[in-house]
């Protein structure tokens, strides 16, 4: 079964500057520092390309780094097991990334329920509501604040695709993001 939410296709052309990373789950379990290291690397990798094209390095590095870090943290936090694949590209002023990981069916159902609201309402309004709700209930988690911040403050276009796999209770989740750079 396939379900998708938001924008789930890449638009960057064949000539785009590309990078693919696989973060292996191996003997050292995936952790938060892998997210920061990977997002810093990709921020630098693509921002250096922007310098060569006479664009602002700092803005590109920050925007790309923040976007990738937020999405990777979600992939690490909610994955059921296995590797995480990060495919990214830069075509002129458009950065795109797709992060693929596995989740269990309960996580997928909970996330899909949140995505229905997240993709059907104004991200700025929903962000304010979620900030207020989180302030009132300090034990809340999974509120989508990071995703809403990306959409509202950074203008990121996000999408998600869920696909069943041959393994029981393992669903492939692909998270898509596009960010226009200044």
Backbone as a printed PyTorch tensor [residue, N CA C, xyz], in Angstrom:
tensor([[[  0.8280,  -1.1720,   0.0000],
         [  0.0000,   0.0000,   0.0000],
         [  0.8850,   1.2520,   0.0000]],

        [[  0.4840,   2.2290,  -0.7600],
         [  1.2270,   3.4850,  -0.8750],
         [  0.3280,   4.6270,  -0.3980]],

        [[  0.8850,   5.4930,   0.4600],
         [  0.2100,   6.7220,   0.8820],
         [  1.2170,   7.8450,   0.7900]],

        [[  0.7730,   8.9930,   0.2990],
         [  1.6770,  10.1380,   0.2400],
         [  0.9730,  11.3960,   0.7190]],

        [[  1.7910,  12.3250,   1.2160],
         [  1.3270,  13.6060,   1.7490],
         [  2.2890,  14.6770,   1.2650]],

        [[  1.7640,  15.8340,   0.9010],
         [  2.6250,  16.9430,   0.4920],
         [  3.2630,  16.7150,  -0.8660]],

        [[  4.4060,  17.3550,  -1.0850],
         [  5.1210,  17.3150,  -2.3610],
         [  6.1760,  16.2080,  -2.3340]],

        [[  5.9640,  15.1520,  -3.1280],
         [  6.8280,  13.9710,  -3.0640],
         [  7.5990,  13.6900,  -4.3540]],

        [[  7.9920,  14.7300,  -5.0300],
         [  8.8000,  14.5010,  -6.2250],
         [  9.9540,  15.4860,  -6.2910]],

        [[ 11.0340,  15.0220,  -6.8700],
         [ 12.1970,  15.8770,  -7.0940],
         [ 12.0210,  16.6120,  -8.4110]],

        [[ 12.4040,  17.8730,  -8.4390],
         [ 12.3270,  18.6710,  -9.6570],
         [ 13.6960,  19.0260, -10.2110]],

        [[ 14.7550,  18.8690,  -9.4030],
         [ 16.0870,  19.2160,  -9.8920],
         [ 16.4480,  18.3480, -11.0900]],

        [[ 17.0850,  18.9840, -12.0710],
         [ 17.4140,  18.3170, -13.3220],
         [ 18.6050,  17.3680, -13.2250]],

        [[ 18.8900,  16.7360, -14.3360],
         [ 19.9920,  15.7650, -14.4060],
         [ 21.3530,  16.4230, -14.1760]],

        [[ 21.4550,  17.7090, -14.4640],
         [ 22.7310,  18.4090, -14.3090],
         [ 22.9550,  18.9150, -12.8850]],

        [[ 22.0150,  18.6480, -11.9820],
         [ 22.1470,  19.1250, -10.6040],
         [ 23.3740,  18.5140,  -9.9390]],

        [[ 23.9460,  19.2670,  -9.0110],
         [ 25.0660,  18.8340,  -8.1890],
         [ 24.4820,  17.9020,  -7.1250]],

        [[ 24.9800,  16.6550,  -7.0090],
         [ 24.3300,  15.6380,  -6.1870],
         [ 25.2600,  15.0100,  -5.1540]],

        [[ 24.6140,  14.4550,  -4.1200],
         [ 25.3280,  13.6940,  -3.1070],
         [ 24.3840,  12.6360,  -2.5570]],

        [[ 24.8950,  11.4370,  -2.3210],
         [ 24.1300,  10.3720,  -1.6890],
         [ 24.9570,   9.8040,  -0.5380]],

        [[ 24.3330,   9.7130,   0.6340],
         [ 24.9830,   9.1600,   1.8230],
         [ 24.1070,   8.0620,   2.3970]],

        [[ 24.7550,   7.0230,   2.8670],
         [ 24.0230,   5.9890,   3.5950],
         [ 24.5970,   5.9290,   5.0020]],

        [[ 23.7360,   6.1620,   5.9740],
         [ 24.1610,   6.1070,   7.3730],
         [ 23.8170,   4.7060,   7.8610]],

        [[ 24.8510,   3.9060,   8.0900],
         [ 24.6660,   2.4980,   8.4360],
         [ 24.3330,   2.3440,   9.9090]],

        [[ 23.4320,   1.4140,  10.1950],
         [ 23.0110,   1.1580,  11.5700],
         [ 24.0220,   0.2960,  12.3190]],

        [[ 24.9160,  -0.3760,  11.6680],
         [ 25.9940,  -1.2090,  12.1940],
         [ 26.1470,  -1.3400,  13.6920]],

        [[ 27.3450,  -1.7170,  14.1420],
         [ 27.5750,  -1.9640,  15.5660],
         [ 27.4810,  -0.7130,  16.4360]],

        [[ 27.7440,   0.4450,  15.8770],
         [ 27.5730,   1.6940,  16.6270],
         [ 26.1980,   2.2250,  16.2400]],

        [[ 25.2670,   2.1760,  17.1860],
         [ 23.8940,   2.5580,  16.8780],
         [ 23.8210,   4.0200,  16.4350]],

        [[ 22.8850,   4.2850,  15.5440],
         [ 22.6750,   5.6630,  15.0890],
         [ 22.2550,   6.5320,  16.2610]],

        [[ 22.8180,   7.7210,  16.3380],
         [ 22.5360,   8.6250,  17.4480],
         [ 22.4670,  10.0550,  16.9390]],

        [[ 22.1160,  10.9740,  17.8490],
         [ 21.9400,  12.3790,  17.4870],
         [ 23.1830,  12.9810,  16.8520]],

        [[ 24.3830,  12.6010,  17.3300],
         [ 25.5810,  13.2290,  16.7660],
         [ 25.7750,  12.8770,  15.2960]],

        [[ 25.2220,  11.7690,  14.8460],
         [ 25.2800,  11.4530,  13.4200],
         [ 24.4660,  12.4650,  12.6070]],

        [[ 23.3730,  12.9190,  13.1800],
         [ 22.5250,  13.9090,  12.5050],
         [ 23.2740,  15.2210,  12.3220]],

        [[ 23.8790,  15.7070,  13.4000],
         [ 24.6000,  16.9810,  13.3450],
         [ 25.8010,  16.8960,  12.4120]],

        [[ 26.5530,  15.8040,  12.4940],
         [ 27.7320,  15.6360,  11.6380],
         [ 27.3310,  15.5960,  10.1690]],

        [[ 26.2980,  14.8280,   9.8650],
         [ 25.8390,  14.6930,   8.4790],
         [ 25.2780,  16.0120,   7.9530]],

        [[ 24.4580,  16.6900,   8.7570],
         [ 23.8670,  17.9460,   8.2850],
         [ 24.9330,  19.0280,   8.1200]],

        [[ 25.9260,  19.0640,   9.0130],
         [ 27.0300,  20.0210,   8.8460],
         [ 27.8060,  19.7350,   7.5600]],

        [[ 28.0790,  18.4530,   7.3130],
         [ 28.8000,  18.0850,   6.0960],
         [ 28.0240,  18.5110,   4.8550]],

        [[ 26.7280,  18.1740,   4.7930],
         [ 25.9440,  18.5210,   3.6090],
         [ 25.7670,  20.0290,   3.4740]],

        [[ 25.6290,  20.7260,   4.5990],
         [ 25.5540,  22.1900,   4.5370],
         [ 26.8020,  22.7690,   3.9070]],

        [[ 27.9710,  22.3150,   4.3520],
         [ 29.2400,  22.7800,   3.7760],
         [ 29.3840,  22.3520,   2.3160]],

        [[ 29.0840,  21.0970,   2.0470],
         [ 29.2450,  20.5290,   0.7090],
         [ 28.4960,  21.3590,  -0.3390]],

        [[ 27.2510,  21.6740,  -0.0570],
         [ 26.4550,  22.4220,  -1.0290],
         [ 26.6910,  23.9280,  -0.9510]],

        [[ 26.9680,  24.4570,   0.2300],
         [ 27.2360,  25.9000,   0.3590],
         [ 28.5190,  26.2740,  -0.3650]],

        [[ 29.5200,  25.3980,  -0.3490],
         [ 30.7580,  25.6710,  -1.0930],
         [ 30.4700,  25.7810,  -2.5810]],

        [[ 29.5420,  25.0110,  -3.0600],
         [ 29.1270,  25.0920,  -4.4690],
         [ 28.4810,  26.4490,  -4.7480]],

        [[ 27.7460,  26.9560,  -3.7680],
         [ 27.0900,  28.2530,  -3.9240],
         [ 28.1300,  29.3800,  -4.0020]],

        [[ 29.2340,  29.2700,  -3.2560],
         [ 30.3010,  30.2770,  -3.3320],
         [ 30.8480,  30.3340,  -4.7540]],

        [[ 31.0580,  29.1580,  -5.3420],
         [ 31.5830,  29.1060,  -6.7090],
         [ 30.6490,  29.8010,  -7.6870]],

        [[ 29.3730,  29.8760,  -7.3550],
         [ 28.3900,  30.5420,  -8.2150],
         [ 28.0930,  31.9760,  -7.7580]],

        [[ 28.9720,  32.5180,  -6.8630],
         [ 28.8600,  33.8930,  -6.3790],
         [ 27.6220,  34.1150,  -5.5010]],

        [[ 27.2460,  33.1330,  -4.6870],
         [ 26.1050,  33.2720,  -3.7830],
         [ 26.5760,  33.2460,  -2.3340]],

        [[ 25.6690,  33.5540,  -1.4150],
         [ 25.9840,  33.6320,   0.0080],
         [ 26.1960,  32.2450,   0.6200]],

        [[ 27.3810,  32.0150,   1.1280],
         [ 27.7480,  30.7390,   1.7450],
         [ 27.0060,  30.5240,   3.0580]],

        [[ 27.0030,  31.5150,   3.9470],
         [ 26.4290,  31.3550,   5.2790],
         [ 24.9380,  31.0400,   5.2510]],

        [[ 24.1950,  31.7670,   4.4350],
         [ 22.7480,  31.5160,   4.3300],
         [ 22.4790,  30.1060,   3.8270]],

        [[ 23.2110,  29.6950,   2.7960],
         [ 23.0160,  28.3590,   2.2320],
         [ 23.3910,  27.2830,   3.2470]],

        [[ 24.5250,  27.4400,   3.8930],
         [ 24.9850,  26.4410,   4.8660],
         [ 23.9900,  26.2950,   6.0110]],

        [[ 23.5200,  27.4270,   6.5270],
         [ 22.5740,  27.3820,   7.6360],
         [ 21.2500,  26.7350,   7.2190]],

        [[ 20.6790,  27.1870,   6.1140],
         [ 19.3880,  26.6600,   5.6630],
         [ 19.4400,  25.1620,   5.3740]],

        [[ 20.4500,  24.7500,   4.6260],
         [ 20.5980,  23.3260,   4.2910],
         [ 20.8710,  22.5160,   5.5560]],

        [[ 21.7790,  23.0040,   6.3910],
         [ 22.1210,  22.2860,   7.6190],
         [ 20.9280,  22.1130,   8.5420]],

        [[ 20.1460,  23.1660,   8.7300],
         [ 18.9830,  23.0950,   9.6090],
         [ 17.9510,  22.1130,   9.0510]],

        [[ 17.6730,  22.2190,   7.7660],
         [ 16.6970,  21.3410,   7.1110],
         [ 17.1040,  19.8800,   7.2580]],

        [[ 18.3200,  19.5610,   6.8640],
         [ 18.7880,  18.1730,   6.9090],
         [ 18.8170,  17.6630,   8.3470]],

        [[ 19.2940,  18.4700,   9.2790],
         [ 19.3650,  18.0380,  10.6740],
         [ 17.9770,  17.7040,  11.2230]],

        [[ 17.0270,  18.5550,  10.9730],
         [ 15.6630,  18.3240,  11.4820],
         [ 15.0810,  17.0260,  10.9230]],

        [[ 15.2430,  16.8090,   9.6290],
         [ 14.6850,  15.6050,   9.0120],
         [ 15.4290,  14.3460,   9.4460]],

        [[ 16.7570,  14.4550,   9.5830],
         [ 17.5390,  13.2990,  10.0480],
         [ 17.2190,  12.9460,  11.4960]],

        [[ 17.0560,  13.9450,  12.3410],
         [ 16.7010,  13.6630,  13.7340],
         [ 15.3870,  12.8980,  13.8070]],

        [[ 14.4070,  13.2860,  12.9840],
         [ 13.1430,  12.5540,  12.9490],
         [ 13.3540,  11.1220,  12.4660]],

        [[ 14.1830,  10.9460,  11.4430],
         [ 14.4350,   9.6060,  10.9180],
         [ 15.0910,   8.7200,  11.9710]],

        [[ 16.0520,   9.2740,  12.7120],
         [ 16.7290,   8.5060,  13.7590],
         [ 15.7680,   8.2160,  14.9100]],

        [[ 15.0130,   9.2200,  15.3230],
         [ 14.1400,   9.0840,  16.4900],
         [ 13.0040,   8.0860,  16.2520]],

        [[ 12.4430,   8.0680,  15.0480],
         [ 11.2450,   7.2720,  14.8060],
         [ 11.4720,   6.0030,  13.9840]],

        [[ 12.7010,   5.7360,  13.5580],
         [ 12.9490,   4.5580,  12.7230],
         [ 12.7730,   3.2810,  13.5290]],

        [[ 12.4120,   2.2090,  12.8330],
         [ 12.2650,   0.9290,  13.5270],
         [ 13.6160,   0.2280,  13.6180]],

        [[ 14.4070,   0.2890,  12.5870],
         [ 15.7710,  -0.2470,  12.5590],
         [ 16.3190,  -0.0170,  11.1600]],

        [[ 17.5780,  -0.3670,  10.9770],
         [ 18.1560,  -0.3030,   9.6400],
         [ 18.8550,   1.0030,   9.3240]],

        [[ 19.3770,   1.0430,   8.1130],
         [ 20.1410,   2.1860,   7.6260],
         [ 19.2090,   3.3460,   7.2620]],

        [[ 19.8240,   4.5070,   7.0950],
         [ 19.1100,   5.6970,   6.6260],
         [ 19.8320,   6.1830,   5.3800]],

        [[ 19.0840,   6.4030,   4.3120],
         [ 19.6400,   6.8740,   3.0510],
         [ 19.2990,   8.3470,   2.8770]],

        [[ 20.3220,   9.1530,   2.5420],
         [ 20.1400,  10.5960,   2.3490],
         [ 20.5790,  10.9320,   0.9250]],

        [[ 19.6300,  11.3380,   0.0850],
         [ 19.9120,  11.7250,  -1.2960],
         [ 19.6240,  13.2140,  -1.4300]],

        [[ 20.6000,  13.9780,  -1.9000],
         [ 20.4210,  15.4180,  -1.9690],
         [ 20.9910,  15.9820,  -3.2620]],

        [[ 20.4660,  17.1540,  -3.6390],
         [ 20.9360,  17.7900,  -4.8700],
         [ 20.7190,  19.2980,  -4.8000]],

        [[ 21.5070,  19.9980,  -5.6180],
         [ 21.4130,  21.4460,  -5.7380],
         [ 21.3990,  21.7890,  -7.2180]],

        [[ 20.3530,  22.4840,  -7.6300],
         [ 20.2080,  22.9090,  -9.0150],
         [ 19.8950,  24.4020,  -8.9820]],

        [[ 20.8810,  25.2240,  -9.3320],
         [ 20.7750,  26.6750,  -9.2190],
         [ 20.4830,  27.0580,  -7.7690]],

        [[ 19.2680,  27.5590,  -7.5020],
         [ 18.9120,  28.0390,  -6.1680],
         [ 18.0060,  27.0680,  -5.4100]],

        [[ 17.8560,  25.8550,  -5.9140],
         [ 16.9340,  24.8950,  -5.2970],
         [ 17.7030,  23.7100,  -4.7250]],

        [[ 17.6120,  23.5400,  -3.3950],
         [ 18.1890,  22.3770,  -2.7190],
         [ 17.0670,  21.3770,  -2.4620]],

        [[ 17.3180,  20.1180,  -2.7630],
         [ 16.3520,  19.0580,  -2.5050],
         [ 17.0280,  17.9220,  -1.7500]],

        [[ 16.2700,  17.2930,  -0.8690],
         [ 16.7850,  16.1460,  -0.1290],
         [ 15.6520,  15.1380,   0.0520]],

        [[ 16.0290,  13.8550,  -0.0220],
         [ 15.0970,  12.7660,   0.2790],
         [ 15.7850,  11.8630,   1.2890]],

        [[ 15.1050,  11.6110,   2.3970],
         [ 15.6380,  10.7560,   3.4470],
         [ 14.7400,   9.5330,   3.5500]],

        [[ 15.3550,   8.3600,   3.4340],
         [ 14.6060,   7.1060,   3.4460],
         [ 15.0050,   6.2880,   4.6670]],

        [[ 13.9920,   5.8390,   5.4070],
         [ 14.2130,   4.9740,   6.5620],
         [ 12.9920,   4.0820,   6.7520]],

        [[ 13.0980,   3.1220,   7.6670],
         [ 11.9990,   2.2130,   7.9650],
         [ 11.3420,   2.5960,   9.2820]],

        [[ 10.0160,   2.4840,   9.3210],
         [  9.2530,   2.7010,  10.5480],
         [  8.3060,   1.5200,  10.7390]],

        [[  7.8210,   1.3390,  11.9760],
         [  6.8300,   0.2830,  12.2000],
         [  5.4400,   0.8340,  11.8910]],

        [[  4.4420,  -0.0330,  11.8460],
         [  3.1000,   0.3760,  11.4260],
         [  2.4460,   1.3410,  12.4150]],

        [[  2.6900,   1.1870,  13.7170],
         [  2.1170,   2.1230,  14.6970],
         [  2.6780,   3.5240,  14.5050]],

        [[  3.9860,   3.6090,  14.3110],
         [  4.6280,   4.9120,  14.0860],
         [  4.0990,   5.5370,  12.8050]],

        [[  3.9730,   4.7250,  11.7470],
         [  3.4660,   5.2290,  10.4690],
         [  2.0530,   5.7740,  10.6180]],

        [[  1.1870,   5.0450,  11.3160],
         [ -0.2020,   5.4800,  11.4880],
         [ -0.2760,   6.7790,  12.2870]],

        [[  0.5000,   6.8760,  13.3570],
         [  0.5250,   8.0860,  14.1890],
         [  1.0330,   9.2830,  13.3770]],

        [[  2.0940,   9.0700,  12.6000],
         [  2.6790,  10.1440,  11.8000],
         [  1.7220,  10.5790,  10.6880]],

        [[  1.0690,   9.6090,  10.0340],
         [  0.1260,   9.9430,   8.9710],
         [ -1.0320,  10.7800,   9.5020]],

        [[ -1.4880,  10.4600,  10.6920],
         [ -2.5740,  11.2440,  11.3020],
         [ -2.1320,  12.6950,  11.4920]],

        [[ -0.8960,  12.8880,  11.9730],
         [ -0.3790,  14.2370,  12.1560],
         [ -0.2080,  14.9360,  10.8010]],

        [[  0.2410,  14.1910,   9.7780],
         [  0.4840,  14.7880,   8.4620],
         [ -0.8020,  15.2640,   7.7900]],

        [[ -1.9140,  14.6110,   8.0640],
         [ -3.1920,  15.0670,   7.5050],
         [ -3.4410,  16.5140,   7.9260]],

        [[ -3.2530,  16.7940,   9.2050],
         [ -3.4510,  18.1600,   9.7000],
         [ -2.3370,  19.0880,   9.2140]],

        [[ -1.1260,  18.6160,   9.2880],
         [  0.0340,  19.4390,   8.9300],
         [ -0.0260,  19.9110,   7.4750]],

        [[ -0.5210,  19.0790,   6.5780],
         [ -0.5480,  19.4230,   5.1480],
         [ -1.8580,  20.0770,   4.7130]],

        [[ -2.8270,  20.1800,   5.6220],
         [ -4.1090,  20.7720,   5.2320],
         [ -4.3630,  22.1410,   5.8540]],

        [[ -3.4600,  22.5820,   6.7210],
         [ -3.6430,  23.8620,   7.3920],
         [ -2.4620,  24.7800,   7.1220]],

        [[ -2.6360,  26.0550,   7.4190],
         [ -1.5600,  27.0230,   7.2730],
         [ -0.4660,  26.7020,   8.2910]],

        [[  0.7810,  26.4890,   7.8140],
         [  1.8430,  26.1070,   8.7480],
         [  2.1310,  27.1610,   9.8170]],

        [[  2.0160,  28.4430,   9.4890],
         [  2.2690,  29.5020,  10.4640],
         [  1.2600,  29.4780,  11.5980]],

        [[ -0.0300,  29.3180,  11.2640],
         [ -1.0800,  29.2490,  12.2870],
         [ -0.9060,  28.0050,  13.1520]],

        [[ -0.6450,  26.8860,  12.5140],
         [ -0.4810,  25.6290,  13.2390],
         [  0.7590,  25.6620,  14.1340]],

        [[  1.8200,  26.3190,  13.6760],
         [  3.0340,  26.4530,  14.4820],
         [  2.7300,  27.1900,  15.7900]],

        [[  2.0140,  28.2930,  15.7100],
         [  1.6690,  29.0560,  16.9100],
         [  0.8090,  28.2090,  17.8530]],

        [[ -0.1660,  27.4940,  17.3010],
         [ -1.0080,  26.6290,  18.1350],
         [ -0.1820,  25.5670,  18.8520]],

        [[  0.7390,  24.9420,  18.1290],
         [  1.5580,  23.8690,  18.7120],
         [  2.5320,  24.4100,  19.7630]],

        [[  3.0740,  25.5890,  19.5370],
         [  3.9670,  26.1920,  20.5400],
         [  3.1910,  26.4420,  21.8230]],

        [[  1.9850,  26.9900,  21.6930],
         [  1.1510,  27.2450,  22.8670],
         [  0.7700,  25.9470,  23.5680]],

        [[  0.4120,  24.9170,  22.8100],
         [  0.0380,  23.6280,  23.3980],
         [  1.2240,  22.9890,  24.1160]],

        [[  2.4040,  23.0780,  23.5190],
         [  3.6060,  22.5080,  24.1480],
         [  3.9720,  23.2510,  25.4210]],

        [[  3.7580,  24.5570,  25.4500],
         [  4.0570,  25.3370,  26.6490],
         [  3.1280,  24.9350,  27.7880]],

        [[  1.8870,  24.5940,  27.4550],
         [  0.9070,  24.2090,  28.4730],
         [  1.1260,  22.7820,  28.9700]],

        [[  1.6560,  21.9080,  28.1200],
         [  1.8720,  20.4940,  28.4860],
         [  3.3330,  20.1550,  28.2570]],

        [[  4.1370,  20.2490,  29.2870],
         [  5.5860,  20.0750,  29.1390],
         [  6.0070,  18.6680,  28.7520]],

        [[  5.1240,  17.6820,  28.8660],
         [  5.4920,  16.3020,  28.5330],
         [  5.1040,  15.9060,  27.1160]],

        [[  4.7110,  16.8600,  26.2810],
         [  4.2860,  16.5280,  24.9270],
         [  5.4910,  16.2510,  24.0320]],

        [[  5.2960,  15.3420,  23.0880],
         [  6.3380,  15.0510,  22.0930],
         [  5.6530,  14.6870,  20.7870]],

        [[  6.4030,  14.7260,  19.7000],
         [  5.8290,  14.3940,  18.4050],
         [  4.8280,  15.4170,  17.9260]],

        [[  5.0440,  16.6820,  18.2670],
         [  4.0880,  17.7340,  17.9300],
         [  4.2840,  18.2850,  16.5260]],

        [[  5.4180,  17.9740,  15.8910],
         [  5.6830,  18.4740,  14.5530],
         [  6.2500,  19.8750,  14.5170]],

        [[  6.7020,  20.3970,  15.6580],
         [  7.2280,  21.7680,  15.6940],
         [  8.3760,  21.9720,  14.7130]],

        [[  9.2870,  21.0140,  14.6240],
         [ 10.4200,  21.1460,  13.7100],
         [  9.9690,  21.2320,  12.2670]],

        [[  9.0310,  20.3700,  11.8820],
         [  8.5170,  20.3870,  10.5080],
         [  7.7730,  21.6810,  10.2260]],

        [[  6.9700,  22.1170,  11.1880],
         [  6.2280,  23.3750,  11.0100],
         [  7.1640,  24.5700,  10.9090]],

        [[  8.2420,  24.5690,  11.6720],
         [  9.2310,  25.6450,  11.5880],
         [  9.8700,  25.6700,  10.2010]],

        [[ 10.2080,  24.4980,   9.6770],
         [ 10.7840,  24.4230,   8.3270],
         [  9.8200,  25.0040,   7.3010]],

        [[  8.5560,  24.6600,   7.4200],
         [  7.5600,  25.1180,   6.4550],
         [  7.2560,  26.6040,   6.6170]],

        [[  7.0880,  27.0460,   7.8590],
         [  6.6640,  28.4120,   8.1230],
         [  7.8030,  29.4200,   8.0080]],

        [[  8.9200,  29.1330,   8.6650],
         [ 10.0110,  30.1000,   8.7350],
         [ 11.0030,  30.0000,   7.5930]],

        [[ 11.1690,  28.8080,   7.0220],
         [ 12.1590,  28.6040,   5.9620],
         [ 11.5250,  28.4430,   4.5810]],

        [[ 10.2180,  28.3220,   4.5190],
         [  9.5410,  28.1420,   3.2350],
         [  9.8120,  26.7930,   2.5940]],

        [[ 10.2040,  25.7950,   3.3970],
         [ 10.4910,  24.4600,   2.8550],
         [  9.1980,  23.8000,   2.3980]],

        [[  9.2930,  23.1150,   1.2790],
         [  8.1910,  22.3030,   0.7770],
         [  8.5060,  20.8580,   1.1370]],

        [[  7.6080,  20.2500,   1.9020],
         [  7.8540,  18.9140,   2.4270],
         [  6.8450,  17.9140,   1.8910]],

        [[  7.2680,  16.6600,   1.8520],
         [  6.3830,  15.5820,   1.4390],
         [  6.8340,  14.2660,   2.0470]],

        [[  5.9080,  13.3250,   2.1240],
         [  6.1950,  12.0250,   2.7220],
         [  5.5020,  10.9450,   1.9180]],

        [[  6.2000,   9.8380,   1.7080],
         [  5.6270,   8.6780,   1.0200],
         [  5.8480,   7.4520,   1.8980]],

        [[  4.7770,   6.6970,   2.1210],
         [  4.8140,   5.4820,   2.9260],
         [  4.5200,   4.3000,   2.0090]],

        [[  5.3700,   3.2830,   2.0620],
         [  5.1760,   2.0880,   1.2430],
         [  5.4160,   0.8410,   2.0780]],

        [[  4.4920,  -0.1260,   1.9460],
         [  4.6810,  -1.4080,   2.6070],
         [  5.9010,  -2.1110,   2.0300]],

        [[  6.5200,  -2.9560,   2.8400],
         [  7.6500,  -3.7690,   2.3920],
         [  7.2640,  -5.2410,   2.5330]],

        [[  8.1390,  -6.1180,   2.0910],
         [  7.8950,  -7.5590,   2.1980],
         [  8.0090,  -8.0480,   3.6390]],

        [[  8.6020,  -7.2360,   4.5010],
         [  8.7860,  -7.6050,   5.9060],
         [  7.5900,  -7.0930,   6.7120]],

        [[  7.0070,  -7.9690,   7.5170],
         [  5.8500,  -7.6040,   8.3300],
         [  6.2230,  -6.4720,   9.2920]],

        [[  5.3410,  -5.4970,   9.3940],
         [  5.4610,  -4.3590,  10.3090],
         [  6.6630,  -3.4640,  10.0240]],

        [[  7.1300,  -3.4390,   8.7750],
         [  8.1800,  -2.4960,   8.3650],
         [  7.6730,  -1.7340,   7.1540]],

        [[  7.6100,  -0.4370,   7.3100],
         [  7.1200,   0.4410,   6.2550],
         [  8.2390,   1.3880,   5.8650]],

        [[  8.4730,   1.5000,   4.5510],
         [  9.4970,   2.4230,   4.0560],
         [  8.8960,   3.8260,   4.0490]],

        [[  9.5760,   4.7370,   4.7100],
         [  9.1720,   6.1370,   4.7560],
         [ 10.2020,   6.9530,   3.9950]],

        [[  9.7320,   7.6900,   3.0010],
         [ 10.5870,   8.6300,   2.2730],
         [ 10.0980,  10.0360,   2.6080]],

        [[ 11.0220,  10.8440,   3.1020],
         [ 10.7130,  12.2340,   3.4230],
         [ 11.3870,  13.1140,   2.3920]],

        [[ 10.6220,  13.9340,   1.7280],
         [ 11.1060,  14.8190,   0.6730],
         [ 11.1040,  16.2700,   1.1810]],

        [[ 12.1040,  17.0280,   0.7950],
         [ 12.1340,  18.4450,   1.1480],
         [ 12.8080,  19.2400,   0.0430]],

        [[ 12.2610,  20.4100,  -0.2140],
         [ 12.8560,  21.3370,  -1.1830],
         [ 12.9560,  22.7020,  -0.5120]],

        [[ 14.0860,  23.3580,  -0.7360],
         [ 14.3440,  24.6580,  -0.1180],
         [ 14.9370,  25.5710,  -1.1690]],

        [[ 14.3070,  26.7240,  -1.3730],
         [ 14.8660,  27.7310,  -2.2790],
         [ 15.8840,  28.5570,  -1.5000]],

        [[ 17.0810,  28.6680,  -2.0430],
         [ 18.1580,  29.4020,  -1.3800],
         [ 18.2530,  30.8160,  -1.9350]],

        [[ 18.6410,  31.7680,  -1.0640],
         [ 18.7590,  33.1660,  -1.5320],
         [ 19.9400,  33.3470,  -2.4580]]])
